[in-house]
Amino acid sequence: MTTLGVIMITAAAAPCVAGNPPDSPDSQKLADLLNRTGDQASAFLDQFSDVKCTEHVRQEKLGKDNRVELKEESSYDYLAILTNTGGDLSLSESRLPLHNAKPDRRNTSMLLSNGFATLFLVFHPYYAGAFTFSLAREEVIGGTILDKVTFQHVRGMKSPAALALRGREYPLELSGAAWIVPQTGAIAKIEAGIADTLLDVGLKSLHSEIDFAPLPFADSKQVYWFPTQAIVEVETPRQHWRNSHRFTEYKKFSVSTNEKVISK
């Protein structure tokens, strides 16, 4: 099995703005947008940890001309769990099976893709210092005018994503683009991938697309954009996979605990 997952980093740093002089209008616009998006990502992370949803996963192994040779479908109760211990931020995912795919009798390797719903963390203050950002053109998606921001991982810095392969983790040199609501800093869509930096371990290409949509809750005046779909496509010199994740039925999640001291 090949596994992809988001690995949290802990060093905070300011985002790097590229492409224009620091005092140019575009640079100031980008800096303001990154500040709003960073604030939004920080606030949203708390909200994201307080909800659960249903995750539908479709795993496909592709052959010649991208023809589907094998597919498996599963469903899970999905919960992202945030912990902050000693100032170190970490995020893990919990999946409780609702419907498991039947194992393939041919024992064909399928792709396991985890963590891509949280790629908005590229813009989180803990992560932004590991990337350079540039302002691209405005685009209209779903009738909304969005600012497009491109990002590129800085070589040598810690990455928020890694390839887990044969018991080792290889940091991913992510680059891509995000489409952001300019007034609020909410992320509506992210595309990310890698160049040919991991050919030596057999990874030819990786591409991911994550869509977000506004989701209001009755007990909150603030509307946050939650992941609705993530598509991950990975290719090695000999194999090609595509996984689709759909996130539905978001609900508030809360845990209460009671502690008792037992006297001996």
Phi and psi in degrees as GROMACS dihedral restraints (atoms count N, CA, C in turn):
[ dihedral_restraints ]
;  ai    aj    ak    al  type     phi  dphi    fc
    3     4     5     6     1  -107.6    20    10
    4     5     6     7     1   133.2    20    10
    6     7     8     9     1  -123.9    20    10
    7     8     9    10     1   134.2    20    10
    9    10    11    12     1  -119.1    20    10
   10    11    12    13     1   136.8    20    10
   12    13    14    15     1  -153.8    20    10
   13    14    15    16     1   156.1    20    10
   15    16    17    18     1   -83.3    20    10
   16    17    18    19     1   128.6    20    10
   18    19    20    21     1  -110.4    20    10
   19    20    21    22     1   122.3    20    10
   21    22    23    24     1   -75.1    20    10
   22    23    24    25     1   143.2    20    10
   24    25    26    27     1  -109.7    20    10
   25    26    27    28     1   167.5    20    10
   27    28    29    30     1  -124.0    20    10
   28    29    30    31     1    -7.6    20    10
   30    31    32    33     1   -88.5    20    10
   31    32    33    34     1   123.2    20    10
   33    34    35    36     1   -88.6    20    10
   34    35    36    37     1   142.3    20    10
   36    37    38    39     1  -159.6    20    10
   37    38    39    40     1   159.6    20    10
   39    40    41    42     1   -77.7    20    10
   40    41    42    43     1   145.5    20    10
   42    43    44    45     1   -66.7    20    10
   43    44    45    46     1   151.3    20    10
   45    46    47    48     1  -102.4    20    10
   46    47    48    49     1   123.7    20    10
   48    49    50    51     1   -94.7    20    10
   49    50    51    52     1   127.6    20    10
   51    52    53    54     1  -120.5    20    10
   52    53    54    55     1   157.3    20    10
   54    55    56    57     1   104.2    20    10
   55    56    57    58     1   -26.9    20    10
   57    58    59    60     1  -137.3    20    10
   58    59    60    61     1   157.0    20    10
   60    61    62    63     1   -57.4    20    10
   61    62    63    64     1   145.6    20    10
   63    64    65    66     1   -56.1    20    10
   64    65    66    67     1   -29.3    20    10
   66    67    68    69     1   -98.9    20    10
   67    68    69    70     1     9.7    20    10
   69    70    71    72     1   -76.6    20    10
   70    71    72    73     1   155.3    20    10
   72    73    74    75     1   -58.0    20    10
   73    74    75    76     1   -39.6    20    10
   75    76    77    78     1   -65.9    20    10
   76    77    78    79     1   -38.6    20    10
   78    79    80    81     1   -65.6    20    10
   79    80    81    82     1   -40.4    20    10
   81    82    83    84     1   -66.8    20    10
   82    83    84    85     1   -39.1    20    10
   84    85    86    87     1   -62.8    20    10
   85    86    87    88     1   -43.8    20    10
   87    88    89    90     1   -64.9    20    10
   88    89    90    91     1   -43.5    20    10
   90    91    92    93     1   -60.8    20    10
   91    92    93    94     1   -42.7    20    10
   93    94    95    96     1   -64.4    20    10
   94    95    96    97     1   -41.5    20    10
   96    97    98    99     1   -65.6    20    10
   97    98    99   100     1   -41.1    20    10
   99   100   101   102     1   -65.3    20    10
  100   101   102   103     1   -36.0    20    10
  102   103   104   105     1   -64.0    20    10
  103   104   105   106     1   -44.8    20    10
  105   106   107   108     1   -64.4    20    10
  106   107   108   109     1   -41.6    20    10
  108   109   110   111     1   -68.4    20    10
  109   110   111   112     1   -38.0    20    10
  111   112   113   114     1   -63.7    20    10
  112   113   114   115     1   -42.6    20    10
  114   115   116   117     1   -63.1    20    10
  115   116   117   118     1   -42.3    20    10
  117   118   119   120     1   -63.7    20    10
  118   119   120   121     1   -42.2    20    10
  120   121   122   123     1   -64.5    20    10
  121   122   123   124     1   -39.4    20    10
  123   124   125   126     1   -64.8    20    10
  124   125   126   127     1   -46.3    20    10
  126   127   128   129     1   -68.0    20    10
  127   128   129   130     1   -39.3    20    10
  129   130   131   132     1   -67.8    20    10
  130   131   132   133     1   -32.0    20    10
  132   133   134   135     1   -58.9    20    10
  133   134   135   136     1   -40.5    20    10
  135   136   137   138     1   -63.7    20    10
  136   137   138   139     1   -41.6    20    10
  138   139   140   141     1   -66.4    20    10
  139   140   141   142     1   -41.1    20    10
  141   142   143   144     1   -62.6    20    10
  142   143   144   145     1   -31.7    20    10
  144   145   146   147     1   -77.8    20    10
  145   146   147   148     1   -11.7    20    10
  147   148   149   150     1  -101.5    20    10
  148   149   150   151     1     6.2    20    10
  150   151   152   153     1  -126.3    20    10
  151   152   153   154     1   157.5    20    10
  153   154   155   156     1  -127.5    20    10
  154   155   156   157     1   163.1    20    10
  156   157   158   159     1  -152.9    20    10
  157   158   159   160     1   178.5    20    10
  159   160   161   162     1  -101.1    20    10
  160   161   162   163     1   128.0    20    10
  162   163   164   165     1  -109.3    20    10
  163   164   165   166     1   123.5    20    10
  165   166   167   168     1  -105.2    20    10
  166   167   168   169     1   123.4    20    10
  168   169   170   171     1  -116.9    20    10
  169   170   171   172     1   128.7    20    10
  171   172   173   174     1  -118.1    20    10
  172   173   174   175     1   117.0    20    10
  174   175   176   177     1  -104.6    20    10
  175   176   177   178     1   130.8    20    10
  177   178   179   180     1  -130.0    20    10
  178   179   180   181     1   137.1    20    10
  180   181   182   183     1  -105.3    20    10
  181   182   183   184     1   124.7    20    10
  183   184   185   186     1  -103.9    20    10
  184   185   186   187     1   147.2    20    10
  186   187   188   189     1  -115.3    20    10
  187   188   189   190     1  -148.0    20    10
  189   190   191   192     1   -61.1    20    10
  190   191   192   193     1   139.7    20    10
  192   193   194   195     1    58.0    20    10
  193   194   195   196     1    29.6    20    10
  195   196   197   198     1    60.0    20    10
  196   197   198   199     1    26.4    20    10
  198   199   200   201     1   -74.7    20    10
  199   200   201   202     1   136.2    20    10
  201   202   203   204     1   -75.4    20    10
  202   203   204   205     1   115.7    20    10
  204   205   206   207     1   -91.0    20    10
  205   206   207   208     1   -31.9    20    10
  207   208   209   210     1  -153.2    20    10
  208   209   210   211     1   140.7    20    10
  210   211   212   213     1  -139.8    20    10
  211   212   213   214     1   148.5    20    10
  213   214   215   216     1  -136.9    20    10
  214   215   216   217     1   143.1    20    10
  216   217   218   219     1  -128.4    20    10
  217   218   219   220     1   136.5    20    10
  219   220   221   222     1  -140.5    20    10
  220   221   222   223     1   161.5    20    10
  222   223   224   225     1  -135.5    20    10
  223   224   225   226     1   146.3    20    10
  225   226   227   228     1  -142.2    20    10
  226   227   228   229     1   153.0    20    10
  228   229   230   231     1   -79.4    20    10
  229   230   231   232     1   121.3    20    10
  231   232   233   234     1  -113.7    20    10
  232   233   234   235     1   135.5    20    10
  234   235   236   237     1  -145.6    20    10
  235   236   237   238     1   128.8    20    10
  237   238   239   240     1   -96.1    20    10
  238   239   240   241     1   127.6    20    10
  240   241   242   243     1  -112.5    20    10
  241   242   243   244     1   120.7    20    10
  243   244   245   246     1  -102.2    20    10
  244   245   246   247     1   132.9    20    10
  246   247   248   249     1  -129.3    20    10
  247   248   249   250     1   148.4    20    10
  249   250   251   252     1  -135.1    20    10
  250   251   252   253     1    98.8    20    10
  252   253   254   255     1  -115.3    20    10
  253   254   255   256     1   118.3    20    10
  255   256   257   258     1    60.9    20    10
  256   257   258   259     1    30.0    20    10
  258   259   260   261     1    84.2    20    10
  259   260   261   262     1    -3.4    20    10
  261   262   263   264     1   -93.0    20    10
  262   263   264   265     1   122.1    20    10
  264   265   266   267     1   -90.9    20    10
  265   266   267   268     1   132.0    20    10
  267   268   269   270     1  -142.0    20    10
  268   269   270   271     1   148.8    20    10
  270   271   272   273     1  -134.2    20    10
  271   272   273   274     1   128.7    20    10
  273   274   275   276     1  -128.6    20    10
  274   275   276   277     1   160.3    20    10
  276   277   278   279     1  -114.2    20    10
  277   278   279   280     1   138.0    20    10
  279   280   281   282     1  -112.4    20    10
  280   281   282   283     1   128.8    20    10
  282   283   284   285     1  -127.4    20    10
  283   284   285   286     1   119.3    20    10
  285   286   287   288     1  -106.6    20    10
  286   287   288   289     1   119.4    20    10
  288   289   290   291     1   -63.0    20    10
  289   290   291   292     1   131.7    20    10
  291   292   293   294     1  -102.3    20    10
  292   293   294   295     1   -36.6    20    10
  294   295   296   297     1  -149.1    20    10
  295   296   297   298     1   118.6    20    10
  297   298   299   300     1   -98.2    20    10
  298   299   300   301     1   140.8    20    10
  300   301   302   303     1   -67.3    20    10
  301   302   303   304     1   145.2    20    10
  303   304   305   306     1   -70.8    20    10
  304   305   306   307     1   135.1    20    10
  306   307   308   309     1   -62.2    20    10
  307   308   309   310     1   143.9    20    10
  309   310   311   312     1   -75.8    20    10
  310   311   312   313     1   125.7    20    10
  312   313   314   315     1   -65.7    20    10
  313   314   315   316     1   -22.8    20    10
  315   316   317   318     1   -83.9    20    10
  316   317   318   319     1    -1.6    20    10
  318   319   320   321     1    56.8    20    10
  319   320   321   322     1    40.8    20    10
  321   322   323   324     1   -76.1    20    10
  322   323   324   325     1   135.1    20    10
  324   325   326   327     1   -69.1    20    10
  325   326   327   328     1   131.7    20    10
  327   328   329   330     1  -117.4    20    10
  328   329   330   331     1   159.4    20    10
  330   331   332   333     1   -84.6    20    10
  331   332   333   334     1   131.9    20    10
  333   334   335   336     1  -105.9    20    10
  334   335   336   337     1   116.0    20    10
  336   337   338   339     1  -118.2    20    10
  337   338   339   340     1   120.6    20    10
  339   340   341   342     1  -128.4    20    10
  340   341   342   343     1   150.2    20    10
  342   343   344   345     1    87.7    20    10
  343   344   345   346     1    -6.4    20    10
  345   346   347   348     1   -71.4    20    10
  346   347   348   349     1   -19.7    20    10
  348   349   350   351     1   -65.6    20    10
  349   350   351   352     1   -17.2    20    10
  351   352   353   354     1  -104.5    20    10
  352   353   354   355     1    20.3    20    10
  354   355   356   357     1   -68.3    20    10
  355   356   357   358     1   -10.1    20    10
  357   358   359   360     1   -59.6    20    10
  358   359   360   361     1   -17.3    20    10
  360   361   362   363     1   -68.2    20    10
  361   362   363   364     1   -10.2    20    10
  363   364   365   366     1   -54.3    20    10
  364   365   366   367     1   -32.2    20    10
  366   367   368   369     1   -95.2    20    10
  367   368   369   370     1    -2.7    20    10
  369   370   371   372     1   -69.1    20    10
  370   371   372   373     1   144.5    20    10
  372   373   374   375     1   -53.5    20    10
  373   374   375   376     1   -28.4    20    10
  375   376   377   378     1   -70.0    20    10
  376   377   378   379     1   -21.1    20    10
  378   379   380   381     1  -115.1    20    10
  379   380   381   382     1   -25.7    20    10
  381   382   383   384     1   -60.6    20    10
  382   383   384   385     1   -29.2    20    10
  384   385   386   387     1   -67.3    20    10
  385   386   387   388     1   -11.6    20    10
  387   388   389   390     1   -92.1    20    10
  388   389   390   391     1     7.5    20    10
  390   391   392   393     1  -135.8    20    10
  391   392   393   394     1   153.9    20    10
  393   394   395   396     1  -104.6    20    10
  394   395   396   397     1   145.0    20    10
  396   397   398   399     1  -124.3    20    10
  397   398   399   400     1   146.0    20    10
  399   400   401   402     1  -136.8    20    10
  400   401   402   403     1   145.8    20    10
  402   403   404   405     1   -90.0    20    10
  403   404   405   406     1   124.5    20    10
  405   406   407   408     1  -103.5    20    10
  406   407   408   409     1  -163.9    20    10
  408   409   410   411     1   -77.2    20    10
  409   410   411   412     1   160.2    20    10
  411   412   413   414     1   -73.7    20    10
  412   413   414   415     1   148.3    20    10
  414   415   416   417     1  -138.5    20    10
  415   416   417   418     1   153.3    20    10
  417   418   419   420     1  -104.7    20    10
  418   419   420   421     1   120.7    20    10
  420   421   422   423     1  -127.8    20    10
  421   422   423   424     1   123.0    20    10
  423   424   425   426     1    61.4    20    10
  424   425   426   427     1    30.4    20    10
  426   427   428   429     1    81.7    20    10
  427   428   429   430     1     4.0    20    10
  429   430   431   432     1  -112.1    20    10
  430   431   432   433     1   132.7    20    10
  432   433   434   435     1   -78.5    20    10
  433   434   435   436     1   123.0    20    10
  435   436   437   438     1  -123.2    20    10
  436   437   438   439     1   147.2    20    10
  438   439   440   441     1   -86.9    20    10
  439   440   441   442     1   131.2    20    10
  441   442   443   444     1   -97.5    20    10
  442   443   444   445     1   125.4    20    10
  444   445   446   447     1  -121.5    20    10
  445   446   447   448     1   125.6    20    10
  447   448   449   450     1   -93.7    20    10
  448   449   450   451     1   153.1    20    10
  450   451   452   453     1  -138.9    20    10
  451   452   453   454     1   152.0    20    10
  453   454   455   456     1  -142.1    20    10
  454   455   456   457     1   126.4    20    10
  456   457   458   459     1   -66.0    20    10
  457   458   459   460     1   140.9    20    10
  459   460   461   462     1   -87.2    20    10
  460   461   462   463     1   119.2    20    10
  462   463   464   465     1   -57.0    20    10
  463   464   465   466     1   134.4    20    10
  465   466   467   468     1    95.7    20    10
  466   467   468   469     1   -18.0    20    10
  468   469   470   471     1   -86.2    20    10
  469   470   471   472     1   157.6    20    10
  471   472   473   474     1   -65.4    20    10
  472   473   474   475     1   144.9    20    10
  474   475   476   477     1  -107.1    20    10
  475   476   477   478     1   145.3    20    10
  477   478   479   480     1   -78.9    20    10
  478   479   480   481     1     3.1    20    10
  480   481   482   483     1  -140.2    20    10
  481   482   483   484     1   150.0    20    10
  483   484   485   486     1  -146.8    20    10
  484   485   486   487     1   153.9    20    10
  486   487   488   489     1   -94.8    20    10
  487   488   489   490     1   123.2    20    10
  489   490   491   492     1   -98.5    20    10
  490   491   492   493     1   117.2    20    10
  492   493   494   495     1  -145.6    20    10
  493   494   495   496     1   122.2    20    10
  495   496   497   498     1    52.3    20    10
  496   497   498   499     1    43.8    20    10
  498   499   500   501     1    81.7    20    10
  499   500   501   502     1     4.0    20    10
  501   502   503   504     1  -121.3    20    10
  502   503   504   505     1   157.1    20    10
  504   505   506   507     1  -115.7    20    10
  505   506   507   508     1   130.2    20    10
  507   508   509   510     1  -116.1    20    10
  508   509   510   511     1   115.3    20    10
  510   511   512   513     1   -58.0    20    10
  511   512   513   514     1   142.0    20    10
  513   514   515   516     1   -99.0    20    10
  514   515   516   517     1   128.6    20    10
  516   517   518   519     1   -82.9    20    10
  517   518   519   520     1    76.4    20    10
  519   520   521   522     1   -70.7    20    10
  520   521   522   523     1   141.0    20    10
  522   523   524   525     1  -142.8    20    10
  523   524   525   526     1   156.3    20    10
  525   526   527   528     1   169.2    20    10
  526   527   528   529     1  -151.5    20    10
  528   529   530   531     1  -148.2    20    10
  529   530   531   532     1   153.4    20    10
  531   532   533   534     1  -130.4    20    10
  532   533   534   535     1   143.2    20    10
  534   535   536   537     1  -107.5    20    10
  535   536   537   538     1   120.8    20    10
  537   538   539   540     1  -123.8    20    10
  538   539   540   541     1   138.4    20    10
  540   541   542   543     1   -70.2    20    10
  541   542   543   544     1   114.1    20    10
  543   544   545   546     1   -63.1    20    10
  544   545   546   547     1   -34.7    20    10
  546   547   548   549     1   -71.1    20    10
  547   548   549   550     1   -32.9    20    10
  549   550   551   552     1  -114.2    20    10
  550   551   552   553     1   -22.2    20    10
  552   553   554   555     1    84.4    20    10
  553   554   555   556     1     6.6    20    10
  555   556   557   558     1   -70.7    20    10
  556   557   558   559     1   139.6    20    10
  558   559   560   561     1   -91.4    20    10
  559   560   561   562     1   125.5    20    10
  561   562   563   564     1   -97.2    20    10
  562   563   564   565     1   -26.0    20    10
  564   565   566   567     1  -162.1    20    10
  565   566   567   568     1   144.9    20    10
  567   568   569   570     1  -134.6    20    10
  568   569   570   571     1   136.3    20    10
  570   571   572   573     1  -120.5    20    10
  571   572   573   574     1   134.5    20    10
  573   574   575   576     1  -148.0    20    10
  574   575   576   577     1   150.3    20    10
  576   577   578   579     1  -161.1    20    10
  577   578   579   580     1  -169.3    20    10
  579   580   581   582     1  -132.6    20    10
  580   581   582   583     1   157.0    20    10
  582   583   584   585     1   -83.9    20    10
  583   584   585   586     1  -162.5    20    10
  585   586   587   588     1   -86.3    20    10
  586   587   588   589     1    52.6    20    10
  588   589   590   591     1   -90.3    20    10
  589   590   591   592     1   -10.7    20    10
  591   592   593   594     1  -123.5    20    10
  592   593   594   595     1    27.9    20    10
  594   595   596   597     1   -61.9    20    10
  595   596   597   598     1   -29.7    20    10
  597   598   599   600     1   -67.6    20    10
  598   599   600   601     1   -20.0    20    10
  600   601   602   603     1  -108.3    20    10
  601   602   603   604     1    10.4    20    10
  603   604   605   606     1    94.9    20    10
  604   605   606   607     1    10.5    20    10
  606   607   608   609     1   -98.7    20    10
  607   608   609   610     1   111.0    20    10
  609   610   611   612     1   -83.3    20    10
  610   611   612   613     1   -44.8    20    10
  612   613   614   615     1  -156.9    20    10
  613   614   615   616     1   153.9    20    10
  615   616   617   618     1  -143.0    20    10
  616   617   618   619     1   132.4    20    10
  618   619   620   621     1  -139.9    20    10
  619   620   621   622     1   137.8    20    10
  621   622   623   624     1  -136.9    20    10
  622   623   624   625     1   146.9    20    10
  624   625   626   627     1  -132.9    20    10
  625   626   627   628     1   130.0    20    10
  627   628   629   630     1  -127.0    20    10
  628   629   630   631     1   125.3    20    10
  630   631   632   633     1  -104.8    20    10
  631   632   633   634     1   142.2    20    10
  633   634   635   636     1  -123.2    20    10
  634   635   636   637     1   155.9    20    10
  636   637   638   639     1  -144.8    20    10
  637   638   639   640     1   148.6    20    10
  639   640   641   642     1   -66.9    20    10
  640   641   642   643     1   136.0    20    10
  642   643   644   645     1  -133.8    20    10
  643   644   645   646     1   104.4    20    10
  645   646   647   648     1   -82.3    20    10
  646   647   648   649     1   147.6    20    10
  648   649   650   651     1  -119.6    20    10
  649   650   651   652     1   145.7    20    10
  651   652   653   654     1   -62.3    20    10
  652   653   654   655     1   -30.3    20    10
  654   655   656   657     1   -94.7    20    10
  655   656   657   658     1    11.8    20    10
  657   658   659   660     1  -136.3    20    10
  658   659   660   661     1   132.3    20    10
  660   661   662   663     1   -78.4    20    10
  661   662   663   664     1   -26.0    20    10
  663   664   665   666     1   -81.4    20    10
  664   665   666   667     1   134.0    20    10
  666   667   668   669     1  -104.7    20    10
  667   668   669   670     1   122.6    20    10
  669   670   671   672     1  -107.8    20    10
  670   671   672   673     1   153.7    20    10
  672   673   674   675     1   -94.8    20    10
  673   674   675   676     1   116.9    20    10
  675   676   677   678     1  -103.3    20    10
  676   677   678   679     1   152.8    20    10
  678   679   680   681     1   -62.3    20    10
  679   680   681   682     1   135.0    20    10
  681   682   683   684     1  -113.6    20    10
  682   683   684   685     1   -28.0    20    10
  684   685   686   687     1  -156.3    20    10
  685   686   687   688     1   141.3    20    10
  687   688   689   690     1  -135.4    20    10
  688   689   690   691     1   128.3    20    10
  690   691   692   693     1  -117.6    20    10
  691   692   693   694     1   126.7    20    10
  693   694   695   696     1  -124.3    20    10
  694   695   696   697     1   127.9    20    10
  696   697   698   699     1  -126.8    20    10
  697   698   699   700     1   128.1    20    10
  699   700   701   702     1  -130.7    20    10
  700   701   702   703     1   138.5    20    10
  702   703   704   705     1  -134.4    20    10
  703   704   705   706     1   133.7    20    10
  705   706   707   708     1  -111.1    20    10
  706   707   708   709     1   174.2    20    10
  708   709   710   711     1   -57.3    20    10
  709   710   711   712     1   -22.6    20    10
  711   712   713   714     1  -120.3    20    10
  712   713   714   715     1   -15.1    20    10
  714   715   716   717     1  -135.6    20    10
  715   716   717   718     1   158.8    20    10
  717   718   719   720     1  -146.3    20    10
  718   719   720   721     1   126.0    20    10
  720   721   722   723     1  -128.5    20    10
  721   722   723   724     1   155.4    20    10
  723   724   725   726     1  -142.8    20    10
  724   725   726   727     1   125.0    20    10
  726   727   728   729     1  -115.2    20    10
  727   728   729   730     1   138.9    20    10
  729   730   731   732     1  -120.8    20    10
  730   731   732   733     1   128.6    20    10
  732   733   734   735     1  -115.6    20    10
  733   734   735   736     1   126.5    20    10
  735   736   737   738     1  -115.6    20    10
  736   737   738   739     1   133.9    20    10
  738   739   740   741     1  -114.8    20    10
  739   740   741   742     1   119.4    20    10
  741   742   743   744     1  -135.6    20    10
  742   743   744   745     1   170.4    20    10
  744   745   746   747     1    55.5    20    10
  745   746   747   748     1    53.0    20    10
  747   748   749   750     1   -67.1    20    10
  748   749   750   751     1   135.9    20    10
  750   751   752   753     1  -141.2    20    10
  751   752   753   754     1   149.2    20    10
  753   754   755   756     1   -64.2    20    10
  754   755   756   757     1   139.8    20    10
  756   757   758   759     1  -124.5    20    10
  757   758   759   760     1   131.8    20    10
  759   760   761   762     1  -140.9    20    10
  760   761   762   763     1   148.6    20    10
  762   763   764   765     1  -127.6    20    10
  763   764   765   766     1   131.5    20    10
  765   766   767   768     1  -117.0    20    10
  766   767   768   769     1   140.4    20    10
  768   769   770   771     1  -128.3    20    10
  769   770   771   772     1   150.3    20    10
  771   772   773   774     1  -122.9    20    10
  772   773   774   775     1   132.9    20    10
  774   775   776   777     1  -111.2    20    10
  775   776   777   778     1   135.9    20    10
  777   778   779   780     1  -127.1    20    10
  778   779   780   781     1   139.5    20    10
  780   781   782   783     1  -103.1    20    10
  781   782   783   784     1   122.8    20    10
  783   784   785   786     1   -99.7    20    10
  784   785   786   787     1   121.2    20    10
  786   787   788   789     1   -83.6    20    10
  787   788   789   790     1   134.3    20    10
